[in-house]
Amino acid sequence: MAHIPEFDLDEVIYFLNPFIENQAEGSKERRAFGLAQIALLFIRDHVKREEFEKFYKACFDTSFTVEVSHEFATQEEADQWLASGKASHTERVKIAGKGFMAVEVSGKWYFMFAPLPEELATDEWKDDSEDEE
């Protein structure tokens, strides 16, 4: 997702309408777009716009640091730790040199891929779209 330096929250809320309307009534996609729109309305209506803009900018700031609580050489080691019940929701770990986040969803634990800042600085993650023009 590309960073948009200046955006109008009301415009983004309105922009979701055709995506919502083009989905089948009752579909997961329609509910997801609708939920996104409601979340943006909540931010706007509860005077959280400045906090949201700060959070939004922080999502694209690669100068931040991330605390990694554990490093595992293999996926198997990480899975054993996750199954032990010692993980905390959103806890960041490194598995075989890659960043992940432990997340609990509906009572089950998973590892979500979450690249670390040093990973994002590698050629694998750099945006080369400028070179294609």
Phi, psi and chi 1 to 4 in degrees:
 res  aa     phi    psi   chi1   chi2   chi3   chi4
   1 MET       -  129.4 -179.0  167.7  110.0      -
   2 ALA   -85.7  145.6      -      -      -      -
   3 HIS   -74.4  133.6  171.8   64.5      -      -
   4 ILE  -107.3  107.3  -56.1  166.1      -      -
   5 PRO   -54.6  -47.2  -18.6   26.1      -      -
   6 GLU  -125.1  125.5  -61.6  -64.2  -34.4      -
   7 PHE  -138.8  153.2   66.3   90.8      -      -
   8 ASP  -103.8  114.2 -179.3  -31.4      -      -
   9 LEU   -59.1  -41.3 -168.9   56.9      -      -
  10 ASP   -62.7  -37.6  -69.7  -44.0      -      -
  11 GLU   -64.8  -41.5 -175.4  177.5  -85.4      -
  12 VAL   -64.7  -41.2  174.6      -      -      -
  13 ILE   -60.4  -46.9  -69.1  167.1      -      -
  14 TYR   -65.8  -37.5  176.3   75.2      -      -
  15 PHE   -60.2  -26.6 -178.8   76.1      -      -
  16 LEU   -73.0  -20.9  -73.6  170.7      -      -
  17 ASN   -51.8  -51.8  -75.7  -21.8      -      -
  18 PRO   -64.0  -29.9   10.1  -17.4      -      -
  19 PHE   -68.7  -39.9  -67.6   94.7      -      -
  20 ILE   -64.7  -48.8  -65.9  167.9      -      -
  21 GLU   -65.6  -26.8  -67.3  164.7    4.5      -
  22 ASN   -82.2   -3.1  -75.4  -26.3      -      -
  23 GLN   -98.1  151.6  -58.9  -55.3  -43.2      -
  24 ALA   -64.2  139.8      -      -      -      -
  25 GLU   -55.6  128.9 -167.7   72.1   41.3      -
  26 GLY    82.5   -0.8      -      -      -      -
  27 SER   -75.5  158.0   69.4      -      -      -
  28 LYS   -60.2  -39.1  -72.1 -178.6 -176.8  179.6
  29 GLU   -64.1  -44.0  -65.6   81.5    3.0      -
  30 ARG   -64.2  -41.2 -172.8  173.2 -175.9  129.7
  31 ARG   -65.8  -38.8  -71.2 -167.5  -52.6  -93.5
  32 ALA   -65.6  -45.7      -      -      -      -
  33 PHE   -63.1  -40.8  -79.8  124.3      -      -
  34 GLY   -63.8  -41.1      -      -      -      -
  35 LEU   -63.9  -41.8  180.0   60.1      -      -
  36 ALA   -60.0  -42.4      -      -      -      -
  37 GLN   -65.6  -42.0 -169.3  175.0   51.4      -
  38 ILE   -64.2  -39.7  -70.5  168.3      -      -
  39 ALA   -61.4  -42.1      -      -      -      -
  40 LEU   -66.9  -37.6  -67.1  172.3      -      -
  41 LEU   -63.3  -40.5  -73.9  166.3      -      -
  42 PHE   -60.1  -46.7  178.3   86.0      -      -
  43 ILE   -58.6  -47.6  -68.9  165.2      -      -
  44 ARG   -65.2  -47.9 -175.2 -165.5   68.7 -172.0
  45 ASP   -75.6  -20.1  -66.9  -11.3      -      -
  46 HIS  -102.7   23.0  -73.5   84.0      -      -
  47 VAL    51.0   45.8 -164.6      -      -      -
  48 LYS  -108.6   13.4  -59.6  -70.5 -175.9 -175.4
  49 ARG   -57.1  -46.9 -174.1 -177.2  -55.3 -116.5
  50 GLU   -64.5  -40.6  -73.3  179.9   18.4      -
  51 GLU   -64.4  -40.9  -69.1  175.1   37.0      -
  52 PHE   -64.1  -44.9  175.5   73.1      -      -
  53 GLU   -61.1  -39.5  -72.3  176.3    5.6      -
  54 LYS   -63.9  -45.5 -178.1  178.8  175.2 -176.8
  55 PHE   -62.3  -44.9  176.6   78.4      -      -
  56 TYR   -57.6  -48.0  174.0   79.0      -      -
  57 LYS   -63.5  -38.2  -71.3  176.0 -176.4  172.6
  58 ALA   -64.3  -29.7      -      -      -      -
  59 CYS   -63.6  -23.8  -72.7      -      -      -
  60 PHE  -107.1    3.4  -65.6   95.0      -      -
  61 ASP   -87.5  108.2 -179.4    3.3      -      -
  62 THR   -88.7    5.9   58.5      -      -      -
  63 SER   -85.8   -6.2   66.3      -      -      -
  64 PHE   -76.2  164.5   66.9   93.8      -      -
  65 THR  -113.2  155.1   59.0      -      -      -
  66 VAL  -125.5  129.6  172.9      -      -      -
  67 GLU   -82.5  121.8 -176.5  179.3  -25.9      -
  68 VAL   -99.5  120.0  174.2      -      -      -
  69 SER   -81.6  -31.1   64.9      -      -      -
  70 HIS  -144.8  149.3  -61.3  -75.8      -      -
  71 GLU  -122.1  131.8  -70.7 -169.3   36.3      -
  72 PHE  -121.7  137.2  -56.6   99.4      -      -
  73 ALA   -73.4  -32.2      -      -      -      -
  74 THR  -132.6  161.3   65.8      -      -      -
  75 GLN   -63.5  -36.4 -176.7   69.2   48.6      -
  76 GLU   -61.6  -43.9  -68.1   77.0   22.3      -
  77 GLU   -61.4  -43.6  -70.5  176.1   24.9      -
  78 ALA   -63.5  -42.3      -      -      -      -
  79 ASP   -63.2  -38.3  -70.4  -20.5      -      -
  80 GLN   -63.3  -44.0  -72.7  174.6   -4.8      -
  81 TRP   -62.5  -43.7  172.0   79.6      -      -
  82 LEU   -61.9  -40.9 -166.7   62.9      -      -
  83 ALA   -70.6  -19.1      -      -      -      -
  84 SER   -70.3  -15.8   75.0      -      -      -
  85 GLY    85.2    9.2      -      -      -      -
  86 LYS   -89.8   -8.2  -64.9  177.9 -177.2  176.0
  87 ALA   -74.5  150.9      -      -      -      -
  88 SER  -112.3  145.1  -62.2      -      -      -
  89 HIS   -56.7  131.1 -175.6   64.1      -      -
  90 THR    71.8   14.8   70.8      -      -      -
  91 GLU   -69.3  133.0 -172.7  170.8   -4.1      -
  92 ARG   -93.5  135.3  -60.0  -65.9  -65.7  -93.9
  93 VAL  -136.9  166.7  -61.3      -      -      -
  94 LYS  -120.0  127.5 -156.9 -177.3 -107.3 -168.9
  95 ILE  -122.2  118.7  -55.4  170.2      -      -
  96 ALA    49.7   41.7      -      -      -      -
  97 GLY    83.5    0.0      -      -      -      -
  98 LYS  -112.6  147.7  -57.0  -78.8 -174.7 -179.0
  99 GLY   -83.4  137.9      -      -      -      -
 100 PHE  -141.5  162.5  -70.4   86.2      -      -
 101 MET  -126.7  132.9 -178.4 -176.3  -62.0      -
 102 ALA   -80.5  127.4      -      -      -      -
 103 VAL  -133.4  144.7  -66.0      -      -      -
 104 GLU  -107.0  123.8 -176.2 -179.4   16.5      -
 105 VAL  -128.0  118.3 -179.9      -      -      -
 106 SER    51.1   42.1  -59.7      -      -      -
 107 GLY    81.6   -0.4      -      -      -      -
 108 LYS  -113.0  147.5  -66.9 -175.7  179.9 -176.4
 109 TRP  -102.0  139.9  -76.3   91.7      -      -
 110 TYR  -140.4  160.7  -58.4   93.1      -      -
 111 PHE  -101.7  126.6  -77.2  116.4      -      -
 112 MET  -104.5  132.1 -179.5  179.1   86.5      -
 113 PHE   -62.1  125.2 -174.0   61.6      -      -
 114 ALA  -146.0   88.0      -      -      -      -
 115 PRO   -56.1  142.8   -3.8    7.0      -      -
 116 LEU   -84.8  159.1  -62.2  165.5      -      -
 117 PRO   -52.2  -39.9  -27.5   34.5      -      -
 118 GLU   -67.3  -28.5   58.8  -93.3   23.5      -
 119 GLU   -70.3  -40.1  -70.8  177.2   81.2      -
 120 LEU   -66.0  -20.3  -64.2  174.3      -      -
 121 ALA   -84.2   -4.4      -      -      -      -
 122 THR   -82.6  163.1   64.8      -      -      -
 123 ASP   -58.1  -31.9  -71.3  -19.9      -      -
 124 GLU   -58.6  -33.6  177.1 -176.3   -2.0      -
 125 TRP  -104.0  -12.7  -72.6   95.9      -      -
 126 LYS   -66.9  141.8  -73.0 -176.2 -179.2  172.9
 127 ASP   -80.8  113.5 -177.1    5.5      -      -
 128 ASP  -102.5   18.2   61.2  -12.5      -      -
 129 SER   -64.4  -26.9   61.5      -      -      -
 130 GLU   -66.7  -32.4  -65.0  170.9   -2.0      -
 131 ASP   -71.4  -20.9  -62.3  -24.2      -      -
 132 GLU   -82.6  -11.1  -64.6  173.2    6.6      -
 133 GLU   -76.9      -  -67.1  178.6   19.7      -
